[in-house]
């Protein structure tokens, strides 16, 4: 009867475990190995093209990047063909259109970019189209936020900051096609950042003065609450579709906005 050498068994087990770990580490390294997709040409002085705002629409990844020839413009990387290119030079030459606030739609891409007059515009690039179309004219150092409606359409809340006037906020509903959006309301103050949210059948957004605007995508279904604490700190949507606002200075208060009546109720003093 053959005898078993415990030391040999331990050695063989150790070798087997070592081989298994080596294979596993090689597999993980292969999975996570980074590769250069495209070199957009370094700028003079060693500056990079600074790609950012990466936004996926179907098999494409859109982003803003800077090149010496075109300035900062919109680019796209095709994941199926591993090709990267500039979408369009909205401001020809080395001047930049500075694409920003990119948002993916089921039908394409929304983004803000300047035109040749350096005024910001909201652009729509259909997934089946090569060139974007202008959707809205904005003003000053504008910023936009978006929220998609599950049954179609997108709410767009943009703040205009014209040089000689006070900021104003405007809310639209966009049908995800080249047709002009419907203006739902205009606020006399800016929208609070990242405050546009979707509840149950209702979009909510907070004004800079503390009031909350709710809309179902129609003029008749758009209204505002009474003004509350003007220092906005954050917002969220409850499971029942109502809207929560954390606001106040110096004391924080949590408020709940009913989706149907657009009335405030204090939850946490």
C-alpha positions in Angstrom: 0.0 0.0 0.0 1.4 3.3 -1.0 2.1 5.9 1.7 1.3 9.6 1.4 4.0 12.1 2.1 2.4 15.0 3.9 5.2 17.4 3.0 4.9 16.5 -0.7 1.2 17.0 -0.6 1.7 20.5 0.9 4.3 21.3 -1.7 2.1 20.2 -4.6 -0.9 22.1 -3.1 1.2 25.2 -2.8 2.5 25.0 -6.4 -1.1 24.4 -7.7 -2.4 27.4 -5.7 0.5 29.6 -7.0 -0.2 28.6 -10.6 -3.9 29.3 -10.2 -3.2 32.7 -8.7 -0.8 33.6 -11.4 -3.3 32.7 -14.1 -6.0 34.7 -12.3 -3.8 37.7 -11.9 -2.9 37.6 -15.6 -6.6 37.4 -16.6 -7.5 40.3 -14.3 -4.6 42.4 -15.7 -5.7 41.6 -19.3 -9.3 42.7 -18.4 -8.2 46.0 -16.7 -5.4 47.0 -19.0 -5.9 50.5 -20.2 -5.3 51.5 -23.8 -5.1 54.7 -25.7 -8.2 55.2 -27.8 -7.0 58.4 -29.6 -4.3 61.0 -29.3 -5.9 64.3 -30.1 -2.5 66.0 -30.3 -1.0 67.7 -27.3 -1.2 71.5 -27.2 1.9 73.7 -27.1 3.6 73.8 -23.7 2.7 70.2 -22.9 -0.9 70.9 -22.3 -3.4 68.0 -22.9 -6.6 68.1 -25.0 -8.5 67.8 -21.6 -11.3 65.5 -22.7 -14.3 65.7 -20.3 -18.1 65.4 -20.1 -18.0 61.9 -21.5 -21.6 61.0 -22.4 -22.7 57.7 -24.0 -25.4 57.6 -26.6 -25.9 54.1 -28.0 -22.5 52.9 -29.3 -21.0 56.4 -29.3 -19.2 58.3 -26.5 -19.4 62.1 -26.9 -17.0 64.5 -25.1 -15.5 67.9 -25.2 -11.8 68.2 -26.1 -9.3 70.8 -27.3 -7.0 70.6 -30.4 -4.6 73.2 -31.7 -6.5 73.5 -35.0 -10.1 73.8 -33.8 -10.0 74.9 -30.2 -12.4 73.2 -27.8 -15.2 71.4 -29.7 -17.4 68.3 -29.5 -15.8 65.0 -30.3 -17.2 61.4 -30.6 -15.6 58.0 -30.2 -17.2 55.1 -32.0 -17.0 52.0 -29.7 -17.8 49.6 -32.6 -15.1 50.9 -35.0 -12.6 52.2 -32.4 -12.5 55.5 -34.3 -12.5 59.0 -32.8 -13.3 62.3 -34.6 -14.5 65.8 -34.2 -18.2 66.1 -34.7 -18.3 69.7 -35.9 -16.3 72.9 -35.6 -19.1 75.2 -34.4 -16.7 78.2 -34.2 -14.4 77.7 -37.2 -10.7 78.1 -36.6 -8.8 78.0 -33.3 -11.6 79.7 -31.4 -13.7 77.4 -29.2 -17.4 76.7 -28.8 -16.8 75.2 -25.4 -19.3 72.3 -25.4 -20.8 71.6 -21.9 -23.8 70.3 -20.1 -24.0 67.1 -22.3 -27.1 65.0 -21.8 -27.9 61.6 -23.5 -31.4 61.1 -25.0 -32.8 57.9 -26.5 -32.7 59.8 -29.8 -29.4 61.7 -29.6 -27.6 64.3 -27.6 -28.3 67.7 -26.0 -25.5 70.1 -25.2 -24.7 73.7 -24.6 -22.1 75.4 -26.8 -21.3 79.0 -28.0 -21.7 80.2 -31.5 -19.5 82.6 -33.5 -20.9 85.5 -31.5 -19.8 83.8 -28.3 -23.4 83.6 -27.2 -24.4 80.2 -25.8 -26.9 78.0 -27.6 -28.6 74.7 -26.8 -27.9 72.2 -29.5 -29.6 68.8 -30.4 -27.6 66.1 -32.3 -29.9 63.3 -33.5 -28.4 59.9 -33.4 -29.0 59.5 -37.1 -27.6 62.9 -38.1 -24.1 64.1 -38.7 -24.6 67.7 -37.7 -26.3 69.3 -34.6 -29.1 71.8 -34.9 -29.7 74.8 -32.7 -32.6 74.4 -30.4 -32.5 77.4 -28.1 -30.8 80.8 -27.8 -29.5 81.4 -24.3 -27.7 84.4 -22.8 -24.6 85.1 -20.9 -22.8 82.4 -18.9 -25.7 79.9 -19.2 -25.9 76.5 -17.6 -28.6 73.8 -18.1 -29.8 70.8 -16.3 -32.1 68.1 -17.7 -34.4 65.3 -16.6 -36.0 62.7 -18.9 -39.8 61.9 -18.8 -40.3 58.1 -18.9 -43.0 58.3 -21.5 -40.9 60.6 -23.8 -39.7 64.1 -23.7 -37.1 65.9 -21.7 -37.4 68.8 -19.2 -34.7 71.4 -19.7 -34.0 74.0 -17.0 -31.5 76.7 -18.0 -30.2 79.7 -16.1 -29.2 82.8 -18.1 -26.6 85.2 -16.7 -26.6 88.2 -19.0 -23.9 90.7 -18.3 -26.1 93.7 -17.5 -29.2 92.0 -16.0 -30.1 89.7 -13.1 -30.0 86.0 -13.7 -33.3 84.3 -14.8 -34.4 80.7 -15.1 -36.4 79.2 -17.8 -38.1 75.7 -18.0 -39.0 73.9 -21.2 -40.3 70.6 -22.3 -38.5 69.1 -25.3 -39.9 66.4 -27.5 -36.5 64.9 -28.4 -36.6 66.1 -32.0 -35.5 69.2 -33.9 -38.8 71.1 -33.2 -38.5 74.0 -30.7 -39.2 73.2 -27.1 -42.3 74.5 -25.3 -41.5 77.2 -22.8 -43.3 76.3 -19.5 -42.3 79.1 -17.2 -39.7 81.9 -16.6 -38.4 82.6 -13.2 -37.0 85.9 -12.0 -34.0 84.2 -10.4 -31.7 81.4 -11.3 -32.4 77.7 -10.8 -30.6 76.0 -8.0 -27.9 73.6 -9.2 -28.8 70.0 -9.6 -32.3 70.6 -8.3 -34.3 69.4 -11.4 -35.8 66.0 -10.5 -38.5 63.7 -11.9 -41.3 62.5 -9.5 -44.4 60.5 -10.4 -45.8 62.3 -13.5 -44.2 65.5 -12.4 -40.9 67.4 -12.7 -39.6 69.6 -9.9 -37.0 72.3 -9.9 -36.0 74.8 -7.2 -35.7 78.6 -7.8 -32.9 80.6 -6.3 -35.4 82.4 -4.0 -36.4 79.0 -2.5 -39.7 78.4 -4.3 -40.2 75.0 -6.0 -41.7 74.8 -9.5 -43.6 71.7 -10.5 -44.7 70.7 -14.1 -46.3 67.9 -15.9 -45.1 69.2 -19.2 -48.1 71.5 -19.9 -48.6 75.2 -19.3 -51.7 74.4 -17.3 -49.9 71.9 -15.2 -47.0 74.2 -14.3 -47.1 76.1 -11.0 -44.9 77.3 -8.1 -45.0 77.0 -4.4 -44.8 79.8 -1.8 -41.3 81.0 -1.1 -39.4 79.2 1.7 -35.9 79.4 3.0 -33.8 80.7 0.1 -30.6 78.9 0.8 -30.8 75.6 -1.2 -28.7 72.7 -0.1 -30.1 69.7 -2.0 -33.2 67.9 -3.2 -34.5 64.3 -3.8 -37.6 62.5 -4.7 -39.5 60.3 -2.3 -40.9 56.9 -3.5 -44.4 58.4 -3.6 -43.3 60.9 -6.2 -43.1 63.9 -3.9 -40.1 66.3 -3.8 -37.9 66.9 -0.8 -35.9 70.1 -0.3 -33.2 70.7 2.2 -32.9 74.4 2.7 -32.2 77.1 5.3 -29.5 79.3 6.8 -28.1 78.9 9.4 -30.7 76.3 10.5 -31.4 73.5 8.0 -35.0 72.4 7.4 -36.3 69.5 5.3 -39.4 70.3 3.3 -41.7 68.0 1.3 -43.6 69.3 -1.8 -46.8 67.4 -2.7 -46.8 66.5 -6.4 -50.5 67.2 -6.9 -51.2 70.4 -4.9 -47.6 71.8 -5.1 -47.9 72.7 -1.4 -45.1 72.6 1.2 -45.1 70.5 4.4 -42.2 70.7 6.9 -40.8 67.3 7.7 -37.8 68.1 9.9 -37.5 71.5 11.7 
